Amino acid sequence: MTSASPVSRYLRDHVPIVDAFRSFVERELVPMARELGVDEPAAISPDDRRLVRRRSADLGFYAGDYPESVGGQDMPFTAKLMLHEYAEASGCPFAPTALCNAEGPSRLLLTGDPQRDDRHLRPLVTARATRCLALTEPDGGSDAFALATTASRKEGGWLLRGRKAFVSNADQADLTLVVARIDTDPPRRSPGIFAVPAGTAGLVVGQRFDGMSGEPVFELLLDDVWVDESALVGAADADAPDWRSAEALARGRLLVAAQCNGMAARALALGVEVARTRSSFGRRIGEHQHVQEHVVASRLALESARLLTAAAAQHFDEGDDVVEFAALAKLAASEAACEVVNRMLQVHGAVGWIRGHPLEYLYRQVRAMTIIEGTSEVQKVIIANSMGLG
């Protein structure tokens, strides 16, 4: 987080980690992006992504919030969020790639069994492998757990059938986490989560879709995919939901909130710079009341979202239930980021709209943030339910 943001003593405790990551970005990643001519993440080649991730993992940043037992650094989750905010705010296209996202390790794989954890998690935490999450279905949308994909017992294992949509990193993943409805009698309440290695018969990457920001997502087909019993990593209790699923969703939403705060911070910095240096009608545009309105409203939205995200992160690190807090933070930060980017584009005018300008890229990138990890409408339903209104 930047020095302009009001931070608590708890946040300041993690500033040295952010400073160390900033040094890595400025020393290695900024020159790399300049040399390769890369100006946005979608332009990074798969080989360069792997190189950056492994270097970051070796330095302890990539998945630093995972336990040392699987190759992490036991970094507080708050520190991880601060790293992600800085990465987005830095403007270096390689910086977000240096921190694990949808391709990285998942807490769903953290079982407490050293052998099982080592099998899947260590390669992911150390960036020697990547994974994808096959959750969303073509007809499911925001109701992600209304699953048509099924898992049936067969020959000492499981047979998976179904179709998934909007799967990030499906074309590069070494491991796919498939969320499926377990077909048993009586029906099992919680879904199953299955770890399926790349190359498994019947697991087929289908149609590719390119998003507004240039990042692709894929259709994933499961045509009688057989996996052994050990592939089931979800809850063993058929009558209770898997607590790891709720934790993973909360982590994902807070991660999006931090990334949104970074995008908004970058957009605001760009807007303030233009407001201070550009002139019209005989004076700097920052002296015009309407421009000041855009800048001040953006600052208010950003700082409010930052504080809410920080509060949720601290609750998470203290072991509290953060489902509601995560929804609040994700809702506030994603909506604020859209507002800030839109306002700063207005401050820039046509210059910010031209392809290749940082704001033009942010405008394409930020819109997805109100959709991924649960739409803004879904977050409102979660918050209303937590208030006893559901």
C-alpha positions in Angstrom: 0.0 0.0 0.0 1.2 3.5 -0.7 2.3 6.0 1.9 -0.8 8.1 1.2 -3.0 5.4 2.6 -3.9 5.5 6.3 -2.6 2.2 7.6 -2.8 0.6 11.0 0.1 -0.6 13.0 -0.8 -4.1 11.9 -0.4 -3.2 8.3 2.9 -1.4 8.9 4.3 -4.6 10.3 4.2 -6.0 6.8 5.7 -3.0 5.0 9.2 -4.6 4.9 7.8 -7.5 2.8 6.3 -5.1 0.3 9.5 -3.1 0.2 11.5 -6.3 -0.6 9.0 -7.3 -3.4 9.1 -3.7 -4.8 12.9 -4.0 -4.9 12.6 -7.3 -6.9 10.1 -5.7 -9.3 12.2 -2.6 -9.9 15.5 -4.5 -10.1 14.5 -7.5 -12.3 11.0 -7.3 -13.7 10.8 -3.7 -14.9 14.0 -4.1 -17.0 12.7 -7.5 -18.3 9.4 -5.9 -19.5 11.3 -3.1 -21.1 13.7 -5.4 -22.9 10.9 -7.7 -24.2 8.6 -4.8 -25.1 5.8 -6.2 -23.0 3.2 -3.6 -21.9 0.4 -5.7 -20.5 0.1 -9.2 -18.9 -1.8 -10.8 -21.8 1.3 -10.2 -24.0 3.6 -12.3 -21.7 4.6 -15.6 -23.2 4.0 -18.9 -21.3 7.8 -19.4 -21.0 8.3 -16.0 -19.5 5.4 -16.5 -17.1 7.1 -19.7 -15.8 10.4 -17.9 -15.5 9.0 -15.0 -13.5 6.9 -17.3 -11.3 9.8 -19.6 -10.4 12.2 -16.7 -9.7 9.5 -15.1 -7.5 8.9 -18.5 -5.7 12.7 -18.9 -5.1 12.7 -15.5 -3.4 9.6 -16.4 -1.3 7.0 -14.1 -2.8 5.0 -16.2 -5.2 3.0 -18.3 -2.7 4.5 -17.0 0.4 1.3 -17.3 2.5 1.5 -21.2 2.3 3.1 -23.2 5.0 6.9 -23.9 5.0 6.1 -27.6 5.0 5.0 -27.3 1.4 7.5 -24.7 0.3 5.9 -21.5 1.4 7.0 -18.8 3.9 4.0 -18.9 6.4 3.4 -15.2 5.3 0.4 -13.6 6.9 -2.5 -13.3 4.4 -2.5 -9.5 5.0 1.0 -9.3 3.7 0.0 -11.3 0.6 -2.8 -8.9 -0.1 -0.5 -5.9 0.2 1.9 -7.5 -2.3 -1.0 -8.0 -4.8 -2.1 -4.4 -4.4 1.4 -3.1 -5.0 1.8 -5.4 -8.0 -1.3 -3.9 -9.7 -0.4 -0.4 -8.7 3.2 -0.7 -10.0 2.4 -0.6 -13.7 4.9 -3.4 -14.4 3.1 -6.1 -16.4 5.3 -8.9 -14.9 4.5 -7.9 -11.3 1.1 -9.5 -11.0 2.5 -12.6 -12.7 5.1 -12.9 -10.0 2.3 -13.6 -7.4 0.1 -16.7 -7.5 -3.4 -16.3 -8.9 -5.8 -18.7 -10.5 -2.9 -20.8 -11.8 -1.3 -21.3 -8.4 -1.8 -23.4 -5.3 -5.2 -23.8 -3.7 -6.1 -24.2 -0.1 -8.5 -26.9 -1.2 -5.4 -29.1 -1.6 -4.1 -28.5 2.0 -5.3 -31.7 3.7 -3.0 -31.9 6.7 -1.6 -35.2 5.3 2.1 -34.6 4.5 2.3 -37.1 1.7 -0.9 -35.9 0.0 0.1 -32.2 0.5 3.5 -32.8 -0.9 2.1 -34.6 -4.0 0.2 -31.7 -5.4 0.9 -28.6 -3.3 4.7 -28.4 -3.3 5.1 -28.2 -7.1 2.4 -25.5 -7.2 3.8 -23.5 -4.3 7.3 -23.5 -5.8 5.9 -22.6 -9.2 7.2 -25.9 -10.8 3.6 -26.6 -11.8 0.3 -24.8 -12.4 -3.3 -25.7 -12.0 -6.8 -24.5 -13.0 -10.2 -24.6 -11.2 -13.1 -26.2 -13.2 -16.1 -24.9 -11.2 -18.3 -22.7 -13.4 -20.7 -24.4 -15.8 -22.3 -23.1 -19.0 -25.8 -22.9 -17.4 -24.7 -22.2 -13.9 -23.4 -18.6 -14.0 -23.3 -17.0 -10.6 -25.0 -20.1 -9.1 -21.7 -21.9 -9.2 -22.7 -24.9 -7.1 -25.7 -25.7 -9.1 -23.7 -28.5 -10.7 -24.6 -30.7 -13.7 -21.1 -32.2 -13.7 -21.2 -35.6 -11.8 -18.8 -38.0 -10.1 -19.9 -41.6 -9.9 -18.1 -44.5 -8.2 -16.6 -47.0 -10.7 -13.9 -49.6 -10.3 -12.4 -48.4 -7.1 -12.4 -44.7 -8.3 -14.6 -42.0 -9.7 -16.0 -41.4 -13.2 -16.4 -37.6 -14.0 -18.8 -36.4 -16.6 -19.7 -32.8 -17.5 -18.7 -29.5 -19.1 -17.1 -26.5 -17.5 -16.8 -22.9 -18.8 -14.6 -19.9 -18.3 -11.7 -21.9 -16.9 -8.5 -19.8 -16.6 -5.2 -21.4 -17.4 -6.8 -24.7 -18.7 -4.4 -24.9 -21.6 -1.3 -24.7 -19.5 -2.4 -26.4 -16.2 -0.6 -29.5 -15.0 -3.4 -30.1 -12.5 -7.2 -29.4 -12.8 -9.4 -29.1 -9.7 -12.8 -30.4 -10.8 -15.8 -29.5 -8.7 -18.6 -32.1 -9.2 -21.9 -33.3 -7.8 -21.3 -36.7 -6.2 -23.9 -39.1 -7.5 -24.7 -41.3 -4.5 -27.8 -42.6 -2.8 -28.7 -40.9 -0.6 -27.5 -37.7 -2.4 -24.4 -36.1 -0.9 -25.0 -32.5 0.2 -21.5 -31.0 -0.5 -19.8 -31.3 -3.9 -16.6 -33.3 -4.4 -13.4 -31.7 -5.5 -11.1 -33.9 -7.6 -7.5 -33.4 -8.5 -7.1 -34.5 -12.1 -3.6 -34.5 -13.7 -3.1 -33.1 -17.2 -3.2 -35.8 -19.9 -5.9 -37.9 -18.1 -8.0 -39.7 -20.6 -11.3 -37.8 -21.4 -10.1 -34.4 -20.0 -10.3 -32.2 -23.1 -9.6 -28.4 -23.4 -12.4 -27.1 -25.6 -13.2 -23.7 -27.1 -11.0 -20.7 -26.2 -12.6 -17.3 -25.4 -10.6 -14.1 -25.2 -11.7 -11.5 -22.6 -11.6 -7.8 -23.0 -8.2 -7.5 -21.3 -6.8 -10.2 -23.6 -6.6 -13.0 -21.1 -8.1 -16.2 -22.4 -10.5 -18.6 -20.7 -11.5 -22.0 -21.9 -14.2 -24.6 -22.1 -13.3 -27.9 -20.4 -14.9 -31.2 -21.3 -15.0 -34.2 -19.0 -15.9 -37.2 -21.1 -15.8 -40.2 -18.8 -12.7 -39.1 -16.9 -11.7 -41.9 -14.5 -9.6 -41.0 -11.5 -8.6 -43.2 -8.5 -10.0 -42.8 -5.0 -7.1 -40.5 -3.9 -8.2 -37.9 -6.4 -11.0 -36.8 -4.1 -9.6 -33.9 -2.1 -13.0 -32.4 -1.0 -14.9 -33.0 2.2 -15.2 -36.6 3.3 -18.3 -35.9 5.4 -21.3 -36.2 3.1 -23.6 -34.3 5.5 -21.4 -31.2 5.9 -20.0 -28.6 3.6 -16.2 -28.5 3.2 -14.9 -25.6 5.4 -12.0 -25.3 2.9 -14.4 -24.3 0.2 -15.7 -21.4 2.2 -12.2 -20.3 3.1 -11.0 -20.6 -0.5 -13.9 -18.4 -1.7 -13.2 -15.8 1.0 -9.5 -15.7 0.1 -10.3 -15.4 -3.5 -12.6 -12.4 -2.9 -10.1 -10.6 -0.7 -7.4 -11.2 -3.3 -9.7 -9.6 -6.0 -10.3 -6.7 -3.6 -6.6 -6.1 -3.1 -6.0 -6.2 -6.9 -8.8 -3.8 -7.5 -7.3 -1.4 -4.9 -4.0 -1.6 -6.8 -5.7 -0.8 -10.1 -7.6 2.1 -8.6 -4.4 3.4 -7.0 -2.6 3.3 -10.4 -5.4 5.0 -12.2 -5.7 7.7 -9.5 -1.9 8.4 -9.7 -2.1 8.8 -13.5 -5.1 11.1 -13.1 -3.5 13.3 -10.5 -0.4 13.7 -12.6 -2.4 14.9 -15.6 -4.4 17.2 -13.4 -1.2 18.8 -12.1 0.6 19.2 -15.4 -2.0 19.7 -18.2 -3.5 23.1 -18.8 -6.7 24.3 -20.4 -8.4 27.6 -20.6 -5.3 29.3 -19.2 -4.8 27.2 -16.0 -4.0 23.7 -14.9 -7.0 21.4 -15.3 -6.6 20.3 -11.6 -7.9 23.8 -10.7 -11.2 23.2 -12.4 -13.9 22.2 -9.9 -15.2 19.3 -12.0 -11.7 17.7 -12.3 -11.3 18.1 -8.5 -14.6 16.3 -8.0 -13.4 13.4 -10.1 -10.1 13.2 -8.2 -11.5 13.7 -4.6 -14.4 11.2 -5.2 -11.9 8.7 -6.5 -9.6 9.2 -3.5 -12.5 8.6 -1.1 -13.7 5.5 -2.9 -10.2 4.0 -2.9 -9.3 4.7 0.7 -12.7 3.4 1.9 -12.1 0.1 -0.1 -8.5 -0.2 1.2 -9.6 0.1 4.8 -12.4 -2.4 4.5 -10.0 -4.8 2.7 -7.4 -4.3 5.5 -10.0 -5.0 8.2 -11.1 -8.2 6.5 -7.5 -9.3 6.1 -6.8 -8.8 9.7 -9.9 -10.7 10.8 -8.8 -13.5 8.4 -5.3 -13.7 10.0 -6.9 -13.8 13.5 -8.9 -16.8 12.5 -12.3 -15.1 12.4 -15.1 -16.0 10.0 -14.7 -13.6 7.1 -17.3 -14.7 4.6 -19.3 -11.5 5.1 -16.3 -9.3 5.4 -14.8 -10.7 2.2 -18.0 -10.1 0.3 -18.1 -6.5 1.6 -14.5 -5.9 0.7 -14.8 -7.5 -2.8 -18.0 -5.5 -3.5 -16.6 -2.2 -2.3 -13.2 -2.6 -4.0 -14.4 -3.8 -7.4 -17.1 -1.2 -7.7 -14.7 1.5 -6.5 -12.0 0.5 -9.0 -14.5 0.7 -11.9 -15.5 4.2 -10.7 -12.0 5.4 -10.2 -10.8 4.1 -13.6 -13.8 5.6 -15.3 -13.3 9.0 -13.6 -9.6 9.1 -14.4 -10.3 8.3 -18.0 -12.6 11.3 -18.0 -9.8 13.5 -16.6 -7.4 12.3 -19.3 -9.9 12.7 -22.1 -9.1 11.2 -25.5 -5.4 10.6 -24.6 -6.5 8.0 -22.1 -8.8 6.3 -24.6 -6.0 5.6 -27.1 -4.9 1.9 -27.4 -1.6 1.5 -25.6 -2.3 4.0 -22.8 -2.3 2.5 -19.3 -5.8 3.8 -18.6 -7.2 2.2 -21.8 -5.8 -1.2 -20.5 -7.1 -0.6 -17.0 -10.5 0.2 -18.4 -10.6 -3.1 -20.2 -9.2 -5.0 -17.2 -11.2 -3.6 -14.3 -14.6 -4.4 -15.6 -14.2 -8.1 -15.1 -13.5 -7.6 -11.4 -17.2 -7.0 -10.6 -17.9 -10.4 -12.2 -15.1 -12.9 -11.2 -15.2 -14.6 -7.8 -18.9 -13.8 -7.6 -20.7 -10.9 -9.2 -21.5 -7.7 -7.2 -25.1 -9.0 -7.1 -23.9 -12.3 -5.5 -21.9 -10.4 -2.9 -25.0 -8.4 -2.0 -26.9 -11.6 -1.5 -24.2 -13.0 0.8 -24.1 -9.8 2.8 -27.9 -9.7 3.1 -28.0 -13.3 4.3 -25.3 -12.6 6.9 -27.6 -9.8 8.2 -30.5 -12.3 8.6 -32.4 -11.1 5.5 -32.1 -14.2 3.4 
